[in-house]
Amino acid sequence: MQLNQPIIDVIIPAFNEEDSIGKVIRDIPTIVRHVVVANNGSSDTTKKVAEAAGAIVLDEPQKGYGKACLTAMDYLSKVEEQADIVVFLDGDYSDYPEQLLDLIKPIIEADYDMVIGSRALGKREGGSMTLPQVFGNWLATTLMRWIYKTNYTDLGPFRAIKWDQLKALGMVDENYGWTIEMQIKAAQSGLKTTEIPVDYRKRIGVSKVSGTVKGVFGAGYKILWTIYKYW
């Protein structure tokens, strides 16, 4: 990796985020080469807004957070010049895209393989995370600490990872288990990982996970199943 000028691409899975996706893209630092939005079956103008903001938009009609991420990864695997670092963040404007510069710093300066943006360590706006989210993150990270000897404090979606290491993990989850699968596989593969504090605010619009009973229970079940699956 050229530590002074790494090639950085961003992946944003998005489902009906027309009111927020443009803000997210515009706040991404200009150091980023490609912003790839995986339009996950949106029925609104998410695609149009993202394209107008300068993103590469891929259509993935099969619903699922992980499925959208895999589609974007497949696209990036075929570009002529491969990225050094890939950053994931959500399209709902709950993350602070400008903190990407802090997120990639441990990779560039200390040769870390993966950096998780921890909302548990950062400043959270009141109401930005529901009680089930906070408890779910605590439970999942505690179980991973016991089973996989990790030190994660969050399953935060805002994360950076070396592109070659990400490909080597062999990611397969197509929905709620995506983030924890990456963290478990990184631990099992012996990757050098760390966390940094990131701030978090109320998302624009209604969450597809924490905003519904089905989403909360579906995500909780999948996260626990993924922990057990790779044990």
N, C-alpha and C positions, 0 to 999 in steps of 0.2 A: 504494500500500500504506500502510495506517495503521501507521507504524513503531512506535508505542507499544503497539498491541494488534492484531497481525496474527492472522488466522485460520489456524490450523495443523491440518492433517489428517495422519494417519499411515497408511501402507499396509504391511501385513505379508502376504506370500505364505506359505502354510503347508501342509505335507504331512506328516501323521502326527506332530504335535508336541504331543500331549496332555499330556506331562509338563513342557513348558516354556512353552507359549503363555500360560498364566495368569500366570506370573511376569513375562513380557515386558510384558504389558498393564498389570499392576499397577505396574510400575516406570516407566511412561511419565508424564512430568510433567503435572500437571493443566491446564497452559496449552493442551494439545491439545483440539481440539473433537471430531473423529471419529477413532476407531481402526477402520480397515477391514481385516478379515482376509479374504483371498481363500483359501478352503478348497479346495486344489487336489487334489481327489479322495481325501481322507483316508479311511482305512478304520478309524480309531480314533475317539476321542471329542473330537478337536480342535475341532470345531464347537461342541459342548456346553460345553466348558471355556471357549472364547473368548467365547461369549455370556454365560456366567455371570460372566465378568470384566468385562463391560460393552462388548464390541466389537460392531460391526456385522459380521456374517459373511455373505459371499457365496459361493455354491457355484460353482466352476469345475471341472467334471469333466475337461476336456482338460488333460493334464499339461503342465507347462512353467512355469518361473519367470516368464518374460516374459508368458506368457499370463495368469497369475494377476494380475500387475501391471496389465496392460491391462484386465482385468475390473474391478479396483478403480478404475482411472482413469475408466472409462466410467461407473461409479456416481457418482463425485464430480463428473463433468461435468454431471450432471443434478440435483444438489442446488440448492435455490433460491438460497442465498448461497454464491458460490464462494470457495474457499480462497485465501489469499495464498501460503502455503508448503505444500508437501507433503514429508513425510519418509518415506523407505523404510528399513526394517530387517528383519532376519530373525526368525523365530519360534522359534529354537532356544536362545535365551538366551546366545548367544556375544557379542553386543553388550551394551553397558551403556546401556539406554534413557534413564537419567537424564542422559546426556551429550548428549541432544537439545538441551538448553539452550545448550550450547557450539556445537553444529552450526549452529543457526539464527542465532547472534549476528552472524557476518559479513554475513548477508543483511539483518538488521534495522539494524545499526549502520553498515555500510559499503556497502550496496546491491549486494552480490554477487548474482549470479543463481543460482549453484550452489555447494554446499560438499560435498566428499567427505570422509568420515571415514576417515582413513588409519591402517590397522593397522600399516603399516611405520614410521610416525612415533610411534606410541603404545606402550604396554606390552602385550606379548603373554604370556599364560600359557604355560608350557612345554607343548608338545604341542597347542596350540590350532589351529595351522596345520601341515599336512603339508609335507614338502619339495616335492612337486609343486605345491602351492598357492603356496608362497613363490617358487619358480622361475618358475611361470607368471605371477605378478603382475610379477615383475621383467622377464621377457621382453616381456610385453604393454606395460608402461609404457615400456620402452626403445624398442620399435618405434614406439609413438605419439609419443615424443619426437623420433625421427628423421623420421617421416613427417608428423606433424601439428603439430610444434613445441609440444607440450604439456609440462607439468611435473608430471604425475601420478606418484605413487609407489605407488598401489594402485588396485585395481578394487573397493574395499570396498563392500559392499551398504548400509552405513549412510550415508545421504546426504540432503541437503536441497536443494530446488530451488524457485524461484518457480513457482507453478502455471501461470501464463499462458505462461511460457517453456517449461515441460515440454510443454504441449499443442502449442506451436509447433514443437517438434522433430520431431513426426510419428513417434513410436516405433512400431516394427513387430515387433521380434524377440520370439519367443514362448518362447525357452528360455535357453540358456546365454549368449547374446550380449547380453543386455539391458543389463547394467551398462556394458560397453565401448561399445555403440552410443550410449548416452546421453552418454558422455564424448567420443566422437568427434564426434557431432553438435553438442555444445555448443561444441567447438573450432571446427568449421566455421562455426557460426553467429555466432561472435565473442562468445559469452557471457562475462561476467566471472566467473571461477571461481577457487576456492582449495581448499586442503586444511587440515584441522586434525587433530591427533593424537587418535585414539580408542583405548581399551583393548579388549582381546579376550581371552576366556577359552574354555576347552574347552566345546564345545556339549553340550547334554543330548541323549543319543541318538546314533544313527549318521548321519553326513552322507550325503545322497543323491547328492552329487557326489564329494567327496574320499574318501568311505568305500567307493567301489567302483571297480574298474579301468575299467569301462565309463563311469562318471561322469567320472573324471579325463581319459580320452582324448576323450570326447565334448565336455567343456567346453573342453579345450585346442584341439581342432580348430575348434570354433565361434568361439572368441575370435580365433584367427589368421585364419580366413575372414572374420570381420567387419572386422578391420583392413584386409585386402586389398580387401574389397567396397567400402568407402567411400573408398579411396585415389584 
